[in-house]
Amino acid sequence: MGAARLRLRGRAAGWWLLLAVVVAVVAVNGVLAGWSRGSTSHGSGSRASGSQGSGSHSGKPSGPSMVQARSVATEELGLWSGGGWAQAWALWSAAGQAALSEADYVQLNTQCRPALGEPYVIDAATNVDATNVSVTWHQGSMTGGGAVVFEGGKWKYQPDAQTLAAYRGGVAQVVAERKAAGECH
C-alpha cells in the first residue's frame, strides 16, 4: 500500500512539474512577443507598408487596420451572395446609406434578385490611403467594384460612384435597367 501511495505522489509531482514548465514557457513567450511588437530604442516600431499596428504594448490598434477593411469587403460580398440585403446595407458608409434607404435596397434586390449562392470573388483590394481601400470583384462573368472607407471608427462598404448615382434614380429605375440588362434572376 505504501508503494502505491509513493507512485501516486510521484505522478502528481510529475503533473505539477509539467504544469510549471508550461506556465514558464507561456510567460517567456509573452515577454518575447512584447519585445517583438516593433519597439526600438526610439520607442516606435517600423511597420510594413499598408499595415497599421500599435506603437504601444497595449494590444489596441492605434488606427484603422487594413486587414479589417478587407474583412468588411469579404463580409459584404458574402451577404450579397447569400441574400442578406438588410445586413449588407447596415455595413454601408454614410454616403451609401444616403443614396438608398435600407427598405429600398431590400425591395430592389427582392424585385430584381441577383444570382444567389454563387460567390463573389475579390480580385483586388488596394490601399488608397490609411482610411480608404479600393475593391474590385467578380461573380461569374459580372464584375464590379467599390471601396471600404474608415468612418466613425469603423470600416464601411461604399458602392462605386456609378452605382450610387443609379441608386439615386430610385428603385423602379434600377430594377428596369437591371431587367433590361438581364441581371435579374
C-alpha positions in Angstrom: 0.0 0.0 0.0 2.9 2.4 0.8 4.5 1.8 -2.6 1.2 2.6 -4.4 1.0 5.9 -2.5 4.5 6.8 -3.4 3.8 6.1 -7.1 0.6 8.2 -6.9 2.5 11.1 -5.2 5.3 10.8 -7.9 2.7 11.1 -10.7 1.1 14.1 -9.0 4.5 15.7 -8.6 5.2 15.0 -12.3 2.0 16.7 -13.4 2.8 19.7 -11.2 6.3 19.9 -12.7 4.8 19.7 -16.3 2.3 22.5 -15.4 5.1 24.7 -14.0 7.1 24.2 -17.2 4.1 25.1 -19.4 3.4 28.2 -17.4 7.1 29.3 -17.6 7.1 28.7 -21.4 3.9 30.8 -21.8 5.3 33.6 -19.7 8.6 33.7 -21.6 6.7 33.7 -25.0 4.5 36.6 -23.7 7.6 38.6 -22.8 9.3 37.9 -26.1 6.1 38.8 -28.0 6.1 42.1 -26.2 9.6 42.8 -27.3 9.0 41.8 -30.9 6.0 44.1 -31.4 8.3 46.6 -33.1 9.6 48.7 -30.3 13.0 50.2 -30.8 15.3 52.2 -28.7 13.4 55.2 -30.0 10.1 54.0 -28.8 8.4 53.4 -32.1 8.4 50.4 -34.5 8.6 50.2 -38.2 5.7 48.7 -40.0 5.3 47.2 -43.4 3.7 49.5 -45.9 0.0 49.2 -45.9 -0.4 47.8 -42.5 -1.5 49.5 -39.4 -0.5 48.4 -35.9 0.1 49.6 -32.4 3.1 51.5 -31.5 2.4 50.7 -27.8 2.3 47.4 -26.0 -1.4 47.8 -25.0 -2.5 45.5 -27.8 -5.1 48.0 -29.1 -4.6 49.3 -32.7 -3.7 52.9 -33.0 -5.7 53.4 -36.2 -7.6 51.6 -38.9 -6.5 48.1 -39.8 -6.3 47.2 -43.5 -7.0 43.6 -42.6 -10.3 44.7 -41.0 -11.1 46.7 -44.2 -10.7 43.6 -46.3 -12.7 41.6 -43.9 -15.6 44.1 -44.2 -15.4 43.8 -48.0 -15.5 40.0 -47.8 -18.4 40.1 -45.4 -20.4 42.5 -47.7 -19.9 40.3 -50.7 -20.8 37.2 -48.7 -24.1 38.8 -47.7 -24.8 39.7 -51.3 -24.2 36.1 -52.3 -26.5 34.8 -49.5 -29.3 37.4 -49.9 -28.6 39.2 -46.6 -29.7 42.6 -48.1 -30.5 44.4 -44.8 -27.3 43.2 -43.2 -25.3 44.2 -46.2 -26.9 47.7 -46.2 -26.0 48.0 -42.5 -22.3 47.7 -43.5 -22.6 50.7 -45.9 -20.9 54.1 -45.5 -23.0 57.2 -44.8 -22.8 58.1 -48.5 -24.1 54.7 -49.5 -27.0 54.8 -47.0 -27.9 58.3 -48.1 -28.2 57.2 -51.7 -30.7 54.4 -51.0 -32.6 53.5 -47.8 -32.4 50.0 -46.3 -36.1 49.3 -47.2 -35.4 50.4 -50.8 -32.3 48.3 -51.1 -34.2 45.2 -49.8 -37.0 46.0 -52.2 -34.6 46.4 -55.1 -32.9 43.1 -54.5 -36.2 41.3 -53.9 -37.8 42.6 -57.2 -34.6 42.0 -59.2 -32.9 39.2 -57.4 -29.2 38.7 -58.2 -27.8 35.2 -58.6 -27.7 33.8 -55.1 -25.3 31.1 -53.9 -22.6 32.0 -56.4 -19.7 33.5 -54.6 -18.4 37.0 -55.2 -14.6 36.9 -55.5 -12.4 39.8 -54.5 -10.0 40.4 -57.4 -8.1 43.2 -55.7 -8.2 45.2 -52.6 -5.8 48.2 -52.9 -4.9 50.5 -50.1 -5.6 54.0 -51.5 -4.6 55.6 -48.2 -4.9 54.9 -44.4 -8.7 55.2 -44.5 -9.7 54.1 -48.0 -9.4 50.7 -49.7 -10.4 50.2 -53.3 -12.1 46.8 -54.0 -12.8 45.1 -57.3 -14.7 41.8 -57.5 -16.4 39.4 -59.9 -19.3 37.0 -59.7 -19.2 34.7 -62.7 -18.8 37.0 -65.7 -20.2 40.0 -63.8 -17.6 42.5 -62.4 -17.8 45.5 -60.1 -16.1 47.5 -57.5 -16.4 49.8 -54.6 -14.5 50.9 -51.6 -14.2 50.3 -47.9 -13.8 53.6 -46.0 -13.0 54.2 -42.4 -15.6 56.4 -40.8 -16.9 56.8 -37.3 -14.2 54.4 -36.0 -15.4 51.5 -38.2 -14.8 50.3 -41.7 -17.8 50.7 -44.0 -18.5 49.4 -47.5 -19.2 52.1 -50.1 -20.6 51.2 -53.6 -18.8 52.8 -56.5 -19.9 56.2 -57.8 -21.8 54.8 -60.8 -23.9 52.5 -58.6 -24.5 55.3 -56.1 -25.7 57.5 -58.9 -28.0 54.8 -60.2 -29.5 54.3 -56.7 -30.3 58.0 -56.5 -32.7 57.4 -59.5 -34.9 55.2 -57.4 -35.7 51.5 -57.1 -38.1 51.4 -60.2 -35.4 52.8 -62.5 -32.7 50.5 -61.2 -35.0 47.4 -61.5 -35.9 48.4 -65.1 -32.3 48.9 -66.0 -31.2 45.6 -64.5 -34.1 43.7 -66.1 -33.2 45.2 -69.5 -29.6 44.0 -69.0 -30.8 40.5 -68.0 -29.4 40.8 -64.5 -32.5 39.7 -62.6 -32.8 36.0 -61.6 
